Amino acid sequence: MTAPQERDAAVLFKGNPATLLGPELNVGDKAPDFQVVDNGLQPVTLATDAGKVRLITVVPSLDTPVCDTMTRQFNQQAAELPDSVAVYTISVDLPFAQKRWCGNAGIDKVKTLSDYQERDFGLNYGLLLKNLKLLARAVFVIDANDTIAYMELVPEVTAEPNYDAALAAVKALL
């Protein structure tokens, strides 16, 4: 097995440069496959919602203030979207913790997924923080043909993404 690509100082974490593992993706690229698990420990891959637009938000941990705010915001926005859009939030939190957090936060439109097992999503999407083994904050919109239509790698992991731009990218595909 080859070592993953390292991208030094690709993002900041609390003001300090952080190395990301995995490729640098761009709009127009074919979305890489991945395998994560849902709150019932069932596998979820890119093909799970094939044919749908996928809004994938990526956070380090739901138990932190910015990740909490971000997921709640996308949950509110997801309520306005049709069933032809799947909305995921991916972190390395354990599925049990994600389920508890969603219940406490009233999250019912966003499906939380865990990359705790193999860090497959993080490595395939170039978002695994090398030293912390957490995921960098990012947002992807993947069209029904599995092409990346929008992406934002948030430069400072502790900052929020551009919610409006992500939602506009989803709506442009409907």
RANORVEN-V13828 format. One record per pair of residues at least 12 apart in sequence whose C-alpha atoms are under 10 Angstrom apart, sorted by the first residue. I is the first residue (numbers start at 1). J is the second residue. If there is no record, write none. Layout:
I_J / I_J
This chain:
3_21 / 3_22 / 4_20 / 4_21 / 4_22 / 4_23 / 4_123 / 4_124 / 4_126 / 5_20 / 5_21 / 5_22 / 5_23 / 5_24 / 5_123 / 5_126 / 6_19 / 6_20 / 6_21 / 6_22 / 6_23 / 6_24 / 6_126 / 6_128 / 6_129 / 6_130 / 7_19 / 7_20 / 7_21 / 7_22 / 7_23 / 7_24 / 7_126 / 7_127 / 7_129 / 7_130 / 8_20 / 8_21 / 8_130 / 9_155 / 10_24 / 10_126 / 10_127 / 10_129 / 10_136 / 10_153 / 10_154 / 10_155 / 10_156 / 11_127 / 11_129 / 11_136 / 11_137 / 11_153 / 11_154 / 11_155 / 11_156 / 11_157 / 12_136 / 12_154 / 12_155 / 12_156 / 12_157 / 12_158 / 12_159 / 13_129 / 13_132 / 13_136 / 13_137 / 13_155 / 13_156 / 13_157 / 13_158 / 13_159 / 14_156 / 14_157 / 14_158 / 14_159 / 15_155 / 15_156 / 15_157 / 15_158 / 16_156 / 16_157 / 17_155 / 17_156 / 18_128 / 18_129 / 18_130 / 18_131 / 18_132 / 18_136 / 18_156 / 18_157 / 19_126 / 19_127 / 19_128 / 19_129 / 19_130 / 19_131 / 19_132 / 19_136 / 20_122 / 20_123 / 20_125 / 20_126 / 20_127 / 20_128 / 20_129 / 20_130 / 20_131 / 20_132 / 20_133 / 20_134 / 20_135 / 20_136 / 21_122 / 21_123 / 21_124 / 21_125 / 21_126 / 21_127 / 21_128 / 21_129 / 21_130 / 21_131 / 21_133 / 21_135 / 22_120 / 22_121 / 22_122 / 22_123 / 22_124 / 22_125 / 22_126 / 22_127 / 22_128 / 22_129 / 22_130 / 23_122 / 23_123 / 23_124 / 23_125 / 23_126 / 23_127 / 24_124 / 24_125 / 24_126 / 24_127 / 24_153 / 25_124 / 25_125 / 25_126 / 25_127 / 25_148 / 25_151 / 25_153 / 26_140 / 26_147 / 26_148 / 26_149 / 26_150 / 26_151 / 26_152 / 27_140 / 27_141 / 27_142 / 27_147 / 27_148 / 27_149 / 27_150 / 27_151 / 27_152 / 28_142 / 28_146 / 28_147 / 28_148 / 28_149 / 28_150 / 28_151 / 29_142 / 29_146 / 29_147 / 29_148 / 29_149 / 30_142 / 30_143 / 30_145 / 30_146 / 30_147 / 30_148 / 30_149 / 31_46 / 31_124 / 31_125 / 31_140 / 31_141 / 31_142 / 31_143 / 31_145 / 31_146 / 31_147 / 31_148 / 31_149 / 32_45 / 32_46 / 32_121 / 32_124 / 32_125 / 32_146 / 32_147 / 32_148 / 33_45 / 33_46 / 33_47 / 33_120 / 33_121 / 33_124 / 33_125 / 33_146 / 34_46 / 34_47 / 34_115 / 34_118 / 34_119 / 34_120 / 34_121 / 34_122 / 34_123 / 34_124 / 34_125 / 35_47 / 35_48 / 35_113 / 35_114 / 35_115 / 35_117 / 35_118 / 35_119 / 35_120 / 35_121 / 35_124 / 36_90 / 36_91 / 36_92 / 36_95 / 36_112 / 36_113 / 36_114 / 36_115 / 36_116 / 36_117 / 36_118 / 36_119 / 36_120 / 36_121 / 36_122 / 37_90 / 37_94 / 37_95 / 37_112 / 37_113 / 37_114 / 37_115 / 37_116 / 37_117 / 38_88 / 38_90 / 38_94 / 38_95 / 38_96 / 38_98 / 38_99 / 38_111 / 38_112 / 38_113 / 38_114 / 38_115 / 39_94 / 39_95 / 39_96 / 39_97 / 39_98 / 39_99 / 39_100 / 39_102 / 39_111 / 39_112 / 39_113 / 39_114 / 40_95 / 40_96 / 40_99 / 40_113 / 41_94 / 41_95 / 41_96 / 41_113 / 41_114 / 42_95 / 42_113 / 43_113 / 43_114 / 44_113 / 44_114 / 45_121 / 46_121 / 46_142 / 46_146 / 47_146 / 48_86 / 49_84 / 49_85 / 49_86 / 49_87 / 49_144 / 50_86 / 50_143 / 50_144 / 50_145 / 50_146 / 51_84 / 51_85 / 51_86 / 51_143 / 51_144 / 51_145 / 51_146 / 52_83 / 52_84 / 52_85 / 52_86 / 52_87 / 52_142 / 52_143 / 52_144 / 52_145 / 52_146 / 52_173 / 52_174 / 53_82 / 53_83 / 53_84 / 53_85 / 53_86 / 53_87 / 53_141 / 53_142 / 53_143 / 53_144 / 53_145 / 53_146 / 53_147 / 53_149 / 53_170 / 53_171 / 53_173 / 53_174 / 54_84 / 54_85 / 54_86 / 54_87 / 54_88 / 54_140 / 54_141 / 54_142 / 54_143 / 54_144 / 54_146 / 54_148 / 54_149 / 54_170 / 55_74 / 55_78 / 55_85 / 55_86 / 55_87 / 55_88 / 55_89 / 55_110 / 55_139 / 55_140 / 55_141 / 55_142 / 55_143 / 55_150 / 55_151 / 55_166 / 55_167 / 55_169 / 55_170 / 56_74 / 56_86 / 56_87 / 56_88 / 56_89 / 56_90 / 56_110 / 56_111 / 56_112 / 56_113 / 56_138 / 56_139 / 56_140 / 56_141 / 56_142 / 56_151 / 56_166 / 57_70 / 57_71 / 57_74 / 57_87 / 57_88 / 57_89 / 57_90 / 57_91 / 57_110 / 57_112 / 57_137 / 57_138 / 57_139 / 57_140 / 57_141 / 57_151 / 57_152 / 57_161 / 57_166 / 58_70 / 58_71 / 58_88 / 58_89 / 58_90 / 58_91 / 58_92 / 58_112 / 58_113 / 58_121 / 58_122 / 58_127 / 58_135 / 58_136 / 58_137 / 58_138 / 58_139 / 58_140 / 58_153 / 58_154 / 59_71 / 59_89 / 59_90 / 59_91 / 59_92 / 59_93 / 59_127 / 59_134 / 59_135 / 59_136 / 59_137 / 59_138 / 59_139 / 59_157 / 59_158 / 59_160 / 60_90 / 60_91 / 60_92 / 60_93 / 60_127 / 60_128 / 60_129 / 60_132 / 60_133 / 60_134 / 60_135 / 60_136 / 60_137 / 60_138 / 60_157 / 60_158 / 61_90 / 61_91 / 61_92 / 61_93 / 61_94 / 61_97 / 61_98 / 61_134 / 61_135 / 61_136 / 61_137 / 62_89 / 62_90 / 62_91 / 62_92 / 62_93 / 62_97 / 62_98 / 62_101 / 62_102 / 62_112 / 63_93 / 63_97 / 63_98 / 63_101 / 64_158 / 65_158 / 66_137 / 66_157 / 66_158 / 66_159 / 66_160 / 66_161 / 67_89 / 67_91 / 67_137 / 67_157 / 67_158 / 67_159 / 67_160 / 68_101 / 68_102 / 68_105 / 69_160 / 70_89 / 70_137 / 70_159 / 70_160 / 70_161 / 70_162 / 70_163 / 71_88 / 71_89 / 71_90 / 71_102 / 71_105 / 71_107 / 71_110 / 71_111 / 71_112 / 72_102 / 72_105 / 72_106 / 72_107 / 72_108 / 72_109 / 72_110 / 73_107 / 73_163 / 74_87 / 74_88 / 74_89 / 74_107 / 74_109 / 74_110 / 74_163 / 74_166 / 74_167 / 75_87 / 75_88 / 75_89 / 75_106 / 75_107 / 75_108 / 75_109 / 75_110 / 75_111 / 76_107 / 76_108 / 76_109 / 76_110 / 77_109 / 77_110 / 77_163 / 77_164 / 77_167 / 78_108 / 78_109 / 78_110 / 78_167 / 79_108 / 79_109 / 79_110 / 80_109 / 80_167 / 81_109 / 81_167 / 81_170 / 81_171 / 81_174 / 82_171 / 82_174 / 84_144 / 84_174 / 85_141 / 85_142 / 85_143 / 85_144 / 85_170 / 85_171 / 85_173 / 85_174 / 86_109 / 86_110 / 86_111 / 86_141 / 86_142 / 87_109 / 87_110 / 87_111 / 87_112 / 87_141 / 88_109 / 88_110 / 88_111 / 88_112 / 88_113 / 88_139 / 88_140 / 89_110 / 89_111 / 89_112 / 89_113 / 89_114 / 89_138 / 89_139 / 90_111 / 90_112 / 90_113 / 90_114 / 90_115 / 90_116 / 90_121 / 90_122 / 90_135 / 90_137 / 90_138 / 90_139 / 91_112 / 91_113 / 91_114 / 91_115 / 91_116 / 91_119 / 91_121 / 91_122 / 91_134 / 91_135 / 91_136 / 91_137 / 92_113 / 92_114 / 92_115 / 92_116 / 92_117 / 92_118 / 92_119 / 92_121 / 92_122 / 92_128 / 92_133 / 92_134 / 92_135 / 93_112 / 93_113 / 93_114 / 93_115 / 93_116 / 93_134 / 94_113 / 94_114 / 94_115 / 94_116 / 94_117 / 95_112 / 95_113 / 95_114 / 95_115 / 95_116 / 96_114 / 97_114 / 98_111 / 98_112 / 98_113 / 98_114 / 99_111 / 99_112 / 99_113 / 115_134 / 115_135 / 116_133 / 116_134 / 119_133 / 119_134 / 119_135 / 121_135 / 122_134 / 122_135 / 122_136 / 123_135 / 125_138 / 125_140 / 126_153 / 127_153 / 129_157 / 135_157 / 136_153 / 136_154 / 136_155 / 136_156 / 136_157 / 136_158 / 137_152 / 137_153 / 137_154 / 137_155 / 137_156 / 137_157 / 137_158 / 137_159 / 137_160 / 137_161 / 138_151 / 138_152 / 138_153 / 138_154 / 138_155 / 138_157 / 138_160 / 138_161 / 138_162 / 139_151 / 139_152 / 139_153 / 139_154 / 139_161 / 139_162 / 139_163 / 139_165 / 139_166 / 140_152 / 140_153 / 140_166 / 140_169 / 140_170 / 141_166 / 141_167 / 141_169 / 141_170 / 141_173 / 142_169 / 142_170 / 142_173 / 143_169 / 143_170 / 143_173 / 143_174 / 144_173 / 144_174 / 149_166 / 149_169 / 149_170 / 149_172 / 149_173 / 150_165 / 150_166 / 150_167 / 150_168 / 150_169 / 150_170 / 151_165 / 151_166 / 151_169 / 152_165 / 152_166
